[in-house]
Amino acid sequence: MGDSDAGLVARTRAGDGSAFDELVRKHQRTVYRLAYRLLGSPDDAGDATQETFLRAYEKLPRFRADGNFRNWLLTIATNHCMSYRRYRRRRVMEPLDETVRGEPPDWAPSAPAGPARLAEGKEELRRLREAIAQLPPRQQAAITLFTLEDQSIAGVAQIMRCSQGTVKATIHRARENLRRTLGMEEGTSRKIGPSPSLPERI
C-alpha cells in the first residue's frame, strides 16, 4: 500500500510509531485549518489539532480499515471543536490572514483594486467571520465544512454522523441566520457559497 493512509494505519497498528508520525505530517494542516475556522484562535486551533491526533491515536484500533482516514480525523476535530465552543463558550476573533501560509483566505471574494474597495472587502469578510462564529455549533460546523472546506453534502454527513437531509437542513438554517445577521439581500448572498445541490440558493 506504500504511503497511503490505509498502509500507514496498518503499520501503526503493527507497532511502527514512525507511520503515525507520517499521518500527522500529512493531515495536520487540514485539521489545523478546520480548527482555526471553527475556533477563531491560532492557540486554540493548535491545542485542538494536538487533541485530535491524540484521540485519533487512542481510537485507532476502532478505525475501519476501509474507512476514509481524513474524514475520520475531521470528525474527531469537529466534535472536539464543537464541544470546546459549547462548554467554554469562547469566540476569539483573529485577523483575516487565517491560513497557515499567511495567504488570503481561499473563500474570500476578490475585491477590485483601490484602497476604498479593498477596505470595504476586508470589512465584509470581518463581518462574515463574526457572523459565522455566532452560529450554533452544529450550524457553524456544517457550513464551515461545506463552504470553506469544500466537503460534499455526503462528506459533511459522514463527518458529522448524521443524514444528508439533516446536513442540508442545517446548512439552510445557517444561511438563513447569516442572512439575518448580515442583513443580506438575495442578490448579494453569493459570498456564503451557493451550491446547486441544495434546495435553495443564497
C-alpha positions in Angstrom: 0.0 0.0 0.0 3.0 2.3 0.1 2.5 5.5 2.0 -1.3 5.5 1.6 -3.4 6.3 4.7 -4.5 2.7 4.9 -0.9 1.5 4.7 0.2 3.9 7.3 -2.7 3.0 9.6 -1.8 -0.7 9.2 1.9 0.0 10.0 0.9 2.0 13.1 -1.3 -0.8 14.3 1.6 -3.2 13.9 3.7 -1.0 16.2 5.5 1.3 13.8 5.5 4.7 15.6 7.0 6.5 12.6 4.0 5.6 10.5 1.7 7.6 12.7 4.1 10.5 12.6 3.7 10.4 8.9 -0.1 10.5 9.2 0.3 13.6 11.4 2.5 15.3 8.8 0.1 14.5 6.0 -3.0 15.8 7.7 -2.1 18.3 10.4 -2.5 21.4 8.2 -6.0 20.2 7.2 -7.0 19.6 10.8 -5.5 22.9 11.9 -7.3 24.9 9.2 -10.6 23.4 10.2 -10.0 24.0 13.9 -8.9 27.6 13.2 -12.1 28.3 11.3 -14.3 26.8 14.0 -12.4 28.3 17.0 -11.0 31.6 15.5 -7.8 31.5 17.5 -4.4 30.1 16.5 -3.6 28.9 20.0 -7.0 27.1 20.4 -6.6 25.7 16.9 -3.1 24.3 17.8 -4.4 22.8 21.0 -7.4 21.3 19.1 -5.1 19.8 16.5 -2.9 18.1 19.1 -6.0 16.8 20.9 -7.4 15.5 17.6 -4.3 13.4 16.9 -4.1 12.2 20.5 -7.7 11.0 20.3 -7.1 9.5 16.9 -4.1 7.5 18.1 -6.1 6.2 21.1 -9.1 5.3 18.9 -7.1 3.9 16.0 -7.9 0.2 16.9 -11.6 1.1 16.2 -10.9 2.7 12.8 -12.3 0.7 10.0 -9.6 -0.5 7.6 -11.8 0.5 4.6 -12.7 3.9 6.0 -11.7 7.4 4.9 -8.9 8.4 7.4 -9.0 12.1 6.5 -12.7 12.4 7.1 -12.4 10.3 10.3 -9.9 12.9 11.6 -12.2 15.7 10.6 -15.0 14.0 12.5 -12.8 13.9 15.7 -11.7 17.6 15.2 -15.2 18.8 14.5 -16.6 17.1 17.6 -13.8 18.4 19.8 -14.2 22.0 18.5 -18.0 22.0 18.9 -17.6 20.7 22.5 -15.0 23.4 23.2 -17.3 26.1 22.0 -20.3 24.7 23.6 -18.9 24.3 27.1 -16.3 27.0 27.2 -18.4 29.5 25.2 -15.3 31.3 23.8 -15.3 33.1 20.5 -11.9 34.5 19.8 -11.8 36.5 16.6 -8.4 36.9 14.9 -7.3 38.9 11.9 -8.3 37.8 8.4 -4.9 36.3 7.5 -6.2 32.9 8.8 -4.3 30.4 6.8 -1.0 28.7 7.9 0.7 30.1 4.8 -0.4 33.7 5.7 -2.2 34.0 2.4 -5.7 35.5 2.0 -8.4 33.0 2.9 -9.4 30.8 -0.1 -13.0 31.6 0.4 -12.5 35.4 0.3 -14.3 37.2 -2.6 -11.8 39.1 -4.7 -12.0 42.9 -4.3 -11.4 45.4 -7.1 -8.2 47.4 -6.9 -8.3 50.6 -5.0 -8.0 51.4 -1.3 -11.7 52.1 -0.8 -12.8 48.8 -2.3 -10.1 46.9 -0.5 -11.1 48.3 2.8 -14.8 47.5 2.0 -13.9 43.9 1.2 -12.0 43.4 4.4 -14.9 44.8 6.4 -17.3 42.4 4.6 -15.0 39.5 5.4 -14.7 40.6 9.0 -18.5 40.8 9.4 -18.9 37.4 7.7 -16.4 35.7 10.0 -18.0 37.2 13.1 -21.5 36.1 11.8 -20.3 32.5 11.3 -18.7 32.5 14.8 -22.1 33.4 16.3 -23.9 30.4 14.7 -24.8 27.5 16.9 -22.0 24.9 17.0 -23.6 22.4 14.6 -24.6 25.1 12.1 -21.1 26.6 12.2 -19.5 23.2 11.7 -21.8 22.2 8.8 -21.4 25.5 6.8 -17.6 25.6 7.5 -17.1 22.0 6.3 -19.4 22.5 3.2 -18.4 26.0 2.1 -14.9 26.6 3.5 -13.5 23.0 3.5 -15.3 22.1 0.2 -16.8 18.9 1.5 -19.7 17.4 -0.3 -23.1 17.0 1.4 -22.3 13.3 1.8 -18.9 14.2 3.2 -20.3 16.6 5.8 -22.9 13.9 6.8 -20.2 11.4 7.3 -18.0 13.8 9.4 -21.0 15.0 11.5 -22.5 11.5 11.7 -26.0 12.4 10.5 -28.1 12.1 7.4 -27.6 14.1 4.3 -31.1 15.6 4.8 -30.1 16.8 8.2 -26.9 18.4 6.7 -29.0 20.2 4.1 -31.4 21.5 6.7 -28.6 22.6 9.0 -26.8 24.4 6.2 -30.1 26.0 5.1 -30.7 27.3 8.7 -27.1 28.5 9.0 -27.5 30.5 5.8 -30.8 32.0 6.9 -29.2 33.0 10.2 -26.2 34.6 8.3 -28.6 36.5 6.1 -30.4 37.9 9.0 -27.2 38.7 10.9 -25.6 40.4 7.9 -28.8 42.0 6.5 -28.1 40.4 3.2 -30.4 40.7 0.2 -30.9 37.7 -2.1 -28.7 39.1 -4.8 -25.7 39.7 -2.5 -25.6 36.4 -0.7 -23.2 34.6 -3.1 -20.3 35.1 -0.7 -21.7 32.4 1.5 -21.1 29.8 -1.2 -24.2 28.7 -3.1 -24.5 25.2 -4.4 -27.0 23.7 -6.9 -27.0 20.6 -4.7 -29.0 22.5 -2.1 -32.8 23.1 -2.3 -32.2 26.8 -2.2 -29.5 29.1 -3.4 -28.3 32.1 -1.4 
